[in-house]
Amino acid sequence: MSGGALRIALLGSTGSIGRQTLDVVEEAGPDRFRVVSLAAGRDAATLSAQVARHRPAAVALADRSARSQLDLPPGTRHEEGPDALVALATDPAVDLVVVATGGTVSLRPVLAALTAGKVVAMANKETLVCGGHLVMPLAVRRAAEVAARDRSDPMASPLAWVRPIDSEHSAIWQCLAGERMAEVARLILTASGGPFRERPVETMDRITVAEALGHPTWSMGAKITVDSATMMNKGLEVIEASRLYALPLDAVDVLIHPQSIVHSLVEFVDGSVKAQLGLPDMRIPIQYSLTWPHRTPGPAPRLDLAERNSLTFAVPDDARFPLLPIARAAGAAGPRASTALIAADEVAVERFLAGALRYPGIARLVGSAVERFGSGGDPSLEEVMALDDAVRAWAAGADENGRVAA
Ligand SMILES: NC(=O)c1ccc[n+]([C@@H]2O[C@H](COP(=O)([O-])OP(=O)(O)OC[C@H]3O[C@@H](n4cnc5c(N)ncnc54)[C@H](OP(=O)(O)O)[C@@H]3O)[C@@H](O)[C@H]2O)c1
C-alpha cells in the first residue's frame, strides 16, 4: 500500500453501503482517500453524479440498457464486459476494494483482488457465506507472507486482508484487537429482532411488504431490510462469522438487542466479555475498515449513554424466525448448502417484494432449496456460480406459498 492516500475501488457505489462509503471518503478528504473506480448495477443517474464529484479513473455499469444514460467526463473510462469488476478490483492503481454489492456477483472479483495483493473491505455477506472456503485461504496466505517477513506487522493477520464492514463483524474485530483467537470462548452477534419481534406468530402469514420494510433502527437497502425482518440476515452473519474468525458455528450465538447499540460481543475463556457500542450508523464500521489499525474523526453522530435508560437482550425464538435454524443447518452442511441458502433467499425476497410470494413462503422456499441442493463436497468457484444459477432457476418455479412442483 502506498504511503499517501488510500486508493479505493468501490463495487456497488450507488447502494446504501456504497453511498455511505463515499460520505466517509468525502469527509476525510483527498489526502486520506482517493476513489480510483466505481461500479454499479443499473443506476446510471446516481453513478454519473458520483463520477462528477469523485472523478474516478474508471467505472463499470452492469446493465447495458442503462449505459446510454451514463455521463462520463474526459479522463473516466468505462470498463466493459463480464470481467469489468475483476479489472477494477485488480487495477494496479488500487490499494483496497470495498465490496458493497449484494449477492454473489463480487465473489470472483474478491478472489482476483486478493490474488493481486489488494486488501478487501467487505460489506457483502454472501461472498463469505458461499465462498468463504475460497476467500479465507487467500487472506491467510497473504497474512503468512507478511508474517514471514515481520511478525509484528499489522498486515500479518488474515483480517487485515479481508476486513469486515458488517457492523456485527466489525464489532467483533474491534473487540479482538490485541487478543488471541485461542482465548476466545464464543462470539455473540446482536440482532435488532426487526419489526416482527413481538408480532403474534399466528398472524405472520399476513405480513405485508410495507410492514417488512419498516425496520425499527437501521436504514438499509430493501433486500437486507427484509432479511433483517426474517432474521435470514443474522443466519448469514452466523455463517460469515464462523468463516471469518475460523470458529465452529456453535461458538457463534445470537441475542436479540432491540436498541441496536451493542453491535456484538466476544466472550473469552476467563469469562470476561468485551462489547463494541455505538449508534446504528454504518459509516463507523465502513470508516474503521478504511483507517484500520488507526481511528480518525468521522461523520457519524456520537452515542450518549446517559440518554439510554435501558439496553435489553433476549434469545431469538426459532418458531418466529425459522430462517435462523435453517441458515445454521446450511452453514453446518457446507458451502453448497450455504450457496443454495443465499440463491433461494434472493429469489424469495425478490418475489415477496413483488407481491408474488407470501411471507411464510420465504422460509419454506429457502428451506426446501437447502435440502434439495445442499449436499456434496466443497465447490470450486465455477461450481458455486453454476449452483447459484441452478437454484435460482428452480426457485423461480415456486408458487405463492413457496412450494415448487417436483
Ligand atoms: N445496507 C446496510 O446497512 C448493510 C449493512 C451490513 C451489510 N450489508 C451488506 O452489504 C451489501 C450491500 O448492501 P446494500 O444495502 O448497500 O445494498 P443495495 O442498496 O441494494 O446496493 C447494492 C449495490 O450493488 C450494485 N450492483 C448490483 N449489481 C451489480 C453488478 N452486477 N455490478 C456492480 N454493481 C452491482 C447496485 O447498483 P444499482 O443501485 O445501480 O442497481 C448497488 O450499488 C449486501 O451484501 C448487504 O447484505 C448492508
The ligand as an SDF file (V2000), in Angstrom:
LIG
                    3D

 48 52  0  0  0  0  0  0  0  0999 V2000
  -27.1420   -1.5440    3.9450 N   0  0  0  0  0  0  0  0  0  0  0  0
  -26.5780   -1.8620    5.0860 C   0  0  0  0  0  0  0  0  0  0  0  0
  -26.6980   -1.1420    6.0940 O   0  0  0  0  0  0  0  0  0  0  0  0
  -25.7440   -3.1050    5.1930 C   0  0  0  0  0  0  0  0  0  0  0  0
  -25.1880   -3.4390    6.4380 C   0  0  0  0  0  0  0  0  0  0  0  0
  -24.3540   -4.5440    6.5120 C   0  0  0  0  0  0  0  0  0  0  0  0
  -24.1100   -5.3360    5.4000 C   0  0  0  0  0  0  0  0  0  0  0  0
  -24.7060   -5.0080    4.2030 N   0  0  0  0  0  0  0  0  0  0  0  0
  -24.4330   -5.8660    3.0490 C   0  0  0  0  0  0  0  0  0  0  0  0
  -23.7840   -5.0650    2.0630 O   0  0  0  0  0  0  0  0  0  0  0  0
  -24.1840   -5.4630    0.7560 C   0  0  0  0  0  0  0  0  0  0  0  0
  -24.7770   -4.2490    0.0580 C   0  0  0  0  0  0  0  0  0  0  0  0
  -25.9430   -3.8410    0.7850 O   0  0  0  0  0  0  0  0  0  0  0  0
  -26.7780   -2.5300    0.4060 P   0  0  0  0  0  0  0  0  0  0  0  0
  -27.8520   -2.4410    1.4170 O   0  0  0  0  0  0  0  0  0  0  0  0
  -25.8400   -1.4100    0.1990 O   0  0  0  0  0  0  0  0  0  0  0  0
  -27.4040   -2.9860   -0.9890 O   0  0  0  0  0  0  0  0  0  0  0  0
  -28.0790   -2.0940   -2.0980 P   0  0  0  0  0  0  0  0  0  0  0  0
  -28.5160   -0.7900   -1.5430 O   0  0  0  0  0  0  0  0  0  0  0  0
  -29.0720   -2.9700   -2.7860 O   0  0  0  0  0  0  0  0  0  0  0  0
  -26.8270   -1.8020   -3.1040 O   0  0  0  0  0  0  0  0  0  0  0  0
  -26.2560   -2.7990   -3.9300 C   0  0  0  0  0  0  0  0  0  0  0  0
  -25.2480   -2.1490   -4.8420 C   0  0  0  0  0  0  0  0  0  0  0  0
  -24.7180   -3.1320   -5.7470 O   0  0  0  0  0  0  0  0  0  0  0  0
  -24.8370   -2.6320   -7.0810 C   0  0  0  0  0  0  0  0  0  0  0  0
  -24.8770   -3.7310   -8.0350 N   0  0  0  0  0  0  0  0  0  0  0  0
  -25.8590   -4.6220   -8.2690 C   0  0  0  0  0  0  0  0  0  0  0  0
  -25.4970   -5.4690   -9.2700 N   0  0  0  0  0  0  0  0  0  0  0  0
  -24.2430   -5.1060   -9.6420 C   0  0  0  0  0  0  0  0  0  0  0  0
  -23.3280   -5.5860  -10.6150 C   0  0  0  0  0  0  0  0  0  0  0  0
  -23.6050   -6.6200  -11.4090 N   0  0  0  0  0  0  0  0  0  0  0  0
  -22.1300   -4.9520  -10.7410 N   0  0  0  0  0  0  0  0  0  0  0  0
  -21.8170   -3.9010   -9.9440 C   0  0  0  0  0  0  0  0  0  0  0  0
  -22.6590   -3.4060   -9.0020 N   0  0  0  0  0  0  0  0  0  0  0  0
  -23.8460   -4.0030   -8.8600 C   0  0  0  0  0  0  0  0  0  0  0  0
  -26.0990   -1.8000   -7.0460 C   0  0  0  0  0  0  0  0  0  0  0  0
  -26.1770   -0.9530   -8.1730 O   0  0  0  0  0  0  0  0  0  0  0  0
  -27.6000   -0.2680   -8.6440 P   0  0  0  0  0  0  0  0  0  0  0  0
  -28.0530    0.5680   -7.4940 O   0  0  0  0  0  0  0  0  0  0  0  0
  -27.1550    0.5540   -9.7920 O   0  0  0  0  0  0  0  0  0  0  0  0
  -28.5140   -1.3790   -9.0010 O   0  0  0  0  0  0  0  0  0  0  0  0
  -25.8500   -1.0570   -5.7380 C   0  0  0  0  0  0  0  0  0  0  0  0
  -24.8920   -0.0510   -5.9580 O   0  0  0  0  0  0  0  0  0  0  0  0
  -25.1680   -6.6120    0.9360 C   0  0  0  0  0  0  0  0  0  0  0  0
  -24.4830   -7.8330    0.8260 O   0  0  0  0  0  0  0  0  0  0  0  0
  -25.6770   -6.4260    2.3680 C   0  0  0  0  0  0  0  0  0  0  0  0
  -26.0720   -7.6460    2.9540 O   0  0  0  0  0  0  0  0  0  0  0  0
  -25.5030   -3.9080    4.0800 C   0  0  0  0  0  0  0  0  0  0  0  0
  1  2  1  0
  2  3  2  0
  2  4  1  0
  4  5  1  0
  4 48  2  0
  5  6  2  0
  6  7  1  0
  7  8  2  0
  8  9  1  0
  8 48  1  0
  9 10  1  0
  9 46  1  0
 10 11  1  0
 11 12  1  0
 11 44  1  0
 12 13  1  0
 13 14  1  0
 14 15  2  0
 14 16  1  0
 14 17  1  0
 17 18  1  0
 18 19  2  0
 18 20  1  0
 18 21  1  0
 21 22  1  0
 22 23  1  0
 23 24  1  0
 23 42  1  0
 24 25  1  0
 25 26  1  0
 25 36  1  0
 26 27  1  0
 26 35  1  0
 27 28  2  0
 28 29  1  0
 29 30  1  0
 29 35  2  0
 30 31  1  0
 30 32  2  0
 32 33  1  0
 33 34  2  0
 34 35  1  0
 36 37  1  0
 36 42  1  0
 37 38  1  0
 38 39  2  0
 38 40  1  0
 38 41  1  0
 42 43  1  0
 44 45  1  0
 44 46  1  0
 46 47  1  0
M  CHG  2   8   1  16  -1
M  END
$$$$
